[in-house]
């Protein structure tokens, strides 16, 4: 079933940089292969002109698929794929061989092995590329321009303002009874329960008080913040009056004098056994400590921490705090702060700088730790977005845009991801709000590509895929067989692997295509 | 009213603002002082060998490549904004471009550099992985301009891309908003004289280390080109130092130094690596994560100590002199390579253009622009305003972009 007209592109920059590979041999191998109509050796494929040149030849020779030997896809693909598209070659018909990271770097001391590996990989890619079929994409209209923002804190409000400024209809849902001035609609005492629908047309089920409601939206911004109120641990247990840091700061702002000495400890569970902490609010802790000292100079202030993470300009605040006479005590897990069980106003800790056991009187005890928000679990489940080991919401990686998640149209910001200062949270909120609005204003969504496909004659409707899919893409269709909602499928391939009847295949990674590639890799020309 | 926004600076922040605006159908004029786009990210390396470590370098470089192909973006390289005059609701800006003497036909093959007879060369490839991949000639060094004869590069060029008749150009543009994103400069590691920078070849700054990694794919000693067996990484070189005038923490150094360390161990699991630090401030990463990683590697030690001096032992190895963590004694440890993690200084906040636009500078030289200035159409983005890493610069740049486009909606 081999067919097609193949172009092979060899980038000299990656293959030759340590003078490791024999390009002429690779070029000859490519020229000798079946169906290869054009072989281009370029100096640097990341260079715009090389791209134009390659695409021009592809168009001239009526190429319909290509193999590119270069560095990682992220370095070369956007420009090249765009140029190929203009020449009528779909991105799914282009095979990349990462010569830099898979051949050159691991084999710098072994030119022979590197050459052999490069040739094998070229052959395997040539075999695979003949099996490829173009992937189809479809578009769907968005039904609303709504952007839903979860959380009316610092990040959430900034997101709402930015989204509204960009012309989106904003709806903020906030679990507390907090009432704030916000653009668009603010629904307090409201929680997200479940999500249906597809990217660009999400249907959220929310609980407003006791009432369940449905809410349609194009995009969602999650700004649930950190979990200040879930501070649990031995220190919190031993000292009944301990408060989270923000309570101390509120108290100061209201004009109340805290009982001295004031002790700010990074976490109520210094051994980290029962409470997972993402970070501690270094910025706010230093500012609150300074606030105490400035308003009540006679009050002693201690800060107990494992790592003083005064990032950036907070270093200046740190210095100011030290100059004001705030005592910083670094400890580690071998000498954690403990409250005396007989005297709850006495705390002991091993001060590592002095190398001695320090005894502190407790007037006010505050914790600066920010654990992950316990609501994150429900929100991540409802929106089907991943979480970090510490319980924060996970972003899609910086290669995507910074506040995006793996699900299109869902953005995360602020301390729901990782604790950060109010200023940084505000900027992230603004970025997320603006990106959500931009997504919503597109009006249509594109989907398809490498998604699962069911051979209905083989499907026995056993429901295994339906139970396994993390994205709820498979469902039982009208013919009592499984069908795939292409808008939801993320192309993870779990269903294809688990289907007992081998009825599901992941397009672009079908058994035939993978087998063809592995056979060549293993050295046999079957 | 004009539909263009001027972005000053082609680093991660400037590029992200520009791309954000172009995506929202706003035309951008981007002015970059050097010959290519990417800013500091050009010389930094991808720190993922076995997995992505979210360093953000590829994010910045992808934006650079994208922006050059955007019809909505006009990019001026080797250029400076010489003046910006307020006119009604916007600004009339004058952009002066120096000649590059190499046309767009350049394929970046580097034959001109090989042919150039000048000691230290007069024709250069773009910095690091900077975009576009077009070479440029430094007029002050080139024999063609100094003596009026040499054309070695022109005859070596396979695409006839050398153009000695290239002239400086001056253009004016009417823009409605200006985004000032001139970025940072790394602190010169040699400012801290006690650590052997400049004296010993194998004491390198972290920027040099990244440059080597970016070019060669693995870290080698500059002296003999061989991979090191024992490496020391020293944090806070030039940062948190009153003496250097960099009293703040540069914020990103712990992040990149830990990631480079992890990458070095991934490349060579046998490598002995000592990590000297004052406080471990891995940005937006749990404080125990790097410690836990180091604990799991037998050849990695974390040492809470600021080394006092680097000297050379009789066998040529580098000796790092540092107090032990308890301050009770002083030890000297031998290494093949010492990496000095340098911090940053803001760049350009005190330039004449910043003054013309009403941008102030704080005592450290960081640019200060308040919301009033934003109302007048002048925005500051990126690390010129405060220390930040690429990811935060990108996040804040998207936010800035949203305020720029918000202002336009308000005024139109």
Interface residues (C-beta under 8 A of the other chain):
Chain A: X17 X18 X42 X43 X44 X46 X47 X48 X49 X50 X72 X74 X75 X78 X79 X82 X100 X101 X104 X105 X108 X158 X162 X165 X166 X167 X272 X277 X278 X279 X280 X306 X307 X308 X309 X310 X311 X312 X313 X314 X315 X316 X319 X355 X390 X397 X398 X399 X401 X402 X403 X418 X420 X424 X427 X428 X430 X431 X433 X434 X435 X438
Chain B: X20 X23 X24 X46 X49 X52 X54 X55 X56 X58 X59 X61 X62 X65 X66 X68 X69 X104 X105 X106 X107 X108 X109 X110 X129 X131 X132 X133 X215 X216 X217 X218 X240 X247 X248 X249 X250 X251 X279 X280 X281 X283 X284 X285 X286 X287 X288 X326 X366 X386 X387 X388 X390 X391 X392 X394 X395 X396 X398 X399 X401 X402 X403 X405 X406 X409
